[in-house]
């Protein structure tokens, strides 16, 4: 019996060896120490930023009890708006014919990641609106494959100050940078390989927008958004893979998401 099992194991391991020798194995890449994960999500807790009048993240019930054998048992229940913290907007959010969260395919959620860092042009100005001319120098042929593009406005550093992050004014007006209709039209017409647009602010549209043009144009083209991306850690502009994991809400117009970049490790310069 054991000889038989050992024979199977030997055959199996030599098969694995052949696979390793002849093809790139994703597990080997992950374990090679040449790649690192960078978390692009903010945590969900009582400090998570939501728009005014939205259901903030709360634990509606917290249970922790001691068991008869001295161990403990813990279980919580929570409530949250779909659209707060680091989250995905499904196309359905602004397009009744668009996909809901649960239908967005993994092929659109795990794709090359491009970070377009415009933070030096924003220069902490909450009235900044991203137009085409801000991007002319960085649009290049790296856009050939399906990808997610994340615009870095340099806003993540304000995440611990809700007033400043949202630019909260009288009557709950909002004021933070965002993407113009012009840029979203440009993306959806000229860069059809882009499947999602991310921002390190609370909305793809500027905070002061009442028309939500960028949302509408993107949703009409089937794009999703990722909002409140955490860009407090440096992320290479090119070469990383986006792993966007929203909670699989069947009817979701949006969903809290874990957003991670898988990036080649920077080589130590000697
Ligand atoms: Zn949203």
Boltz pocket constraint, residues with backbone or C-beta under 6 A from the ligand:
constraints:
  - pocket:
      binder: B
      contacts: [[A, 82], [A, 83], [A, 84], [A, 87], [A, 88], [A, 89], [A, 202], [A, 227], [A, 254]]
      max_distance: 6.0
